[in-house]
Amino acid sequence: MVRLIYQGGPFRYDKDGSVFGNRERILPAKNRGYYREYTVRTPGERSRGARRIVCGGFIPTTPDACYYTDDHYASFRRIAQ
């Protein structure tokens, strides 16, 4: 999935690449539009599921940092780049 983010897609879901508001305030505070979210497919799940990658940066194909959540934004782990 991270490779697709750097390539600019194509993404499976329409919501992929949409602005992530960071309403949970778990990620570092940034201006609106800084974070974008992407779906990580969950085997056996028909919907988008709970797994996401959220990347920060104003150029989507060159993010400053990316984070993984498997619990729908309750916690995040930074992805080493």
ZADO-1210 file (C-alpha; in nm, 4 decimals, padded with zeros to 6 digits):
<atoms>
<atom x="00.0000" y="00.0000" z="00.0000" code="MET" pos="1"/>
<atom x="00.2787" y="00.2465" z="00.0820" code="VAL" pos="2"/>
<atom x="00.4202" y="00.1925" z="-00.2676" code="ARG" pos="3"/>
<atom x="00.0818" y="00.2875" z="-00.4162" code="LEU" pos="4"/>
<atom x="00.0770" y="00.6049" z="-00.2075" code="ILE" pos="5"/>
<atom x="00.4139" y="00.7101" z="-00.3497" code="TYR" pos="6"/>
<atom x="00.2898" y="00.6251" z="-00.7004" code="GLN" pos="7"/>
<atom x="-00.0323" y="00.8213" z="-00.6553" code="GLY" pos="8"/>
<atom x="-00.2524" y="00.5131" z="-00.6985" code="GLY" pos="9"/>
<atom x="-00.4559" y="00.3564" z="-00.8367" code="PRO" pos="10"/>
<atom x="-00.6505" y="00.3054" z="-00.5157" code="PHE" pos="11"/>
<atom x="-00.9283" y="00.0565" z="-00.4537" code="ARG" pos="12"/>
<atom x="-01.1665" y="00.2875" z="-00.2661" code="TYR" pos="13"/>
<atom x="-01.2969" y="00.6332" z="-00.3550" code="ASP" pos="14"/>
<atom x="-01.2153" y="00.7613" z="-00.0046" code="LYS" pos="15"/>
<atom x="-00.8468" y="00.6733" z="-00.0411" code="ASP" pos="16"/>
<atom x="-00.6420" y="00.9907" z="-00.0557" code="GLY" pos="17"/>
<atom x="-00.9118" y="01.1971" z="00.1143" code="SER" pos="18"/>
<atom x="-00.8241" y="01.4443" z="00.3882" code="VAL" pos="19"/>
<atom x="-00.7960" y="01.2947" z="00.7370" code="PHE" pos="20"/>
<atom x="-00.9057" y="01.5480" z="00.9987" code="GLY" pos="21"/>
<atom x="-00.7090" y="01.4087" z="01.2970" code="ASN" pos="22"/>
<atom x="-01.0117" y="01.4736" z="01.5210" code="ARG" pos="23"/>
<atom x="-00.8778" y="01.2139" z="01.7645" code="GLU" pos="24"/>
<atom x="-00.5699" y="01.4362" z="01.8112" code="ARG" pos="25"/>
<atom x="-00.3406" y="01.1362" z="01.8388" code="ILE" pos="26"/>
<atom x="-00.1154" y="01.2374" z="01.5491" code="LEU" pos="27"/>
<atom x="00.0944" y="01.5556" z="01.5717" code="PRO" pos="28"/>
<atom x="-00.1167" y="01.8705" z="01.5283" code="ALA" pos="29"/>
<atom x="-00.1030" y="02.0076" z="01.1733" code="LYS" pos="30"/>
<atom x="-00.3187" y="02.2323" z="00.9554" code="ASN" pos="31"/>
<atom x="-00.6234" y="02.0815" z="00.7880" code="ARG" pos="32"/>
<atom x="-00.5296" y="01.9113" z="00.4633" code="GLY" pos="33"/>
<atom x="-00.1922" y="01.7918" z="00.5894" code="TYR" pos="34"/>
<atom x="-00.3043" y="01.4312" z="00.6537" code="TYR" pos="35"/>
<atom x="-00.4592" y="01.1927" z="00.4015" code="ARG" pos="36"/>
<atom x="-00.5987" y="00.8457" z="00.4671" code="GLU" pos="37"/>
<atom x="-00.5755" y="00.5221" z="00.2717" code="TYR" pos="38"/>
<atom x="-00.7499" y="00.1875" z="00.3228" code="THR" pos="39"/>
<atom x="-00.5468" y="-00.1217" z="00.4058" code="VAL" pos="40"/>
<atom x="-00.7452" y="-00.4217" z="00.2889" code="ARG" pos="41"/>
<atom x="-00.8589" y="-00.6591" z="00.5619" code="THR" pos="42"/>
<atom x="-00.8861" y="-01.0222" z="00.4432" code="PRO" pos="43"/>
<atom x="-01.2441" y="-01.1477" z="00.4688" code="GLY" pos="44"/>
<atom x="-01.3875" y="-00.7974" z="00.5213" code="GLU" pos="45"/>
<atom x="-01.6476" y="-00.6788" z="00.2694" code="ARG" pos="46"/>
<atom x="-01.6342" y="-00.3136" z="00.3705" code="SER" pos="47"/>
<atom x="-01.3270" y="-00.0948" z="00.4092" code="ARG" pos="48"/>
<atom x="-01.2701" y="-00.2392" z="00.7561" code="GLY" pos="49"/>
<atom x="-01.0709" y="-00.0672" z="01.0313" code="ALA" pos="50"/>
<atom x="-00.7181" y="-00.0714" z="00.8884" code="ARG" pos="51"/>
<atom x="-00.5767" y="00.2530" z="00.7497" code="ARG" pos="52"/>
<atom x="-00.2551" y="00.4266" z="00.6614" code="ILE" pos="53"/>
<atom x="-00.2549" y="00.7986" z="00.7299" code="VAL" pos="54"/>
<atom x="00.0214" y="01.0025" z="00.5676" code="CYS" pos="55"/>
<atom x="00.1168" y="01.3602" z="00.6396" code="GLY" pos="56"/>
<atom x="00.2528" y="01.6119" z="00.3951" code="GLY" pos="57"/>
<atom x="00.1215" y="01.8636" z="00.1481" code="PHE" pos="58"/>
<atom x="00.2363" y="01.6625" z="-00.1557" code="ILE" pos="59"/>
<atom x="00.0524" y="01.3278" z="-00.1354" code="PRO" pos="60"/>
<atom x="00.3129" y="01.1331" z="-00.3343" code="THR" pos="61"/>
<atom x="00.6000" y="01.2488" z="-00.1106" code="THR" pos="62"/>
<atom x="00.4654" y="01.2248" z="00.2450" code="PRO" pos="63"/>
<atom x="00.6674" y="01.3519" z="00.5407" code="ASP" pos="64"/>
<atom x="00.5522" y="01.0596" z="00.7564" code="ALA" pos="65"/>
<atom x="00.3022" y="00.7727" z="00.7426" code="CYS" pos="66"/>
<atom x="00.1199" y="00.5980" z="01.0265" code="TYR" pos="67"/>
<atom x="-00.0684" y="00.2678" z="01.0469" code="TYR" pos="68"/>
<atom x="-00.3828" y="00.2004" z="01.2482" code="THR" pos="69"/>
<atom x="-00.5639" y="-00.1317" z="01.2736" code="ASP" pos="70"/>
<atom x="-00.8281" y="-00.0067" z="01.5173" code="ASP" pos="71"/>
<atom x="-00.9922" y="00.2726" z="01.3146" code="HIS" pos="72"/>
<atom x="-00.7881" y="00.5650" z="01.4486" code="TYR" pos="73"/>
<atom x="-00.7796" y="00.4664" z="01.8180" code="ALA" pos="74"/>
<atom x="-00.4006" y="00.4214" z="01.7977" code="SER" pos="75"/>
<atom x="-00.1242" y="00.4727" z="01.5426" code="PHE" pos="76"/>
<atom x="00.2238" y="00.3329" z="01.4766" code="ARG" pos="77"/>
<atom x="00.4674" y="00.5254" z="01.2621" code="ARG" pos="78"/>
<atom x="00.5795" y="00.3404" z="00.9500" code="ILE" pos="79"/>
<atom x="00.9567" y="00.3397" z="00.9011" code="ALA" pos="80"/>
<atom x="01.0534" y="00.4937" z="00.5678" code="GLN" pos="81"/>
</atoms>
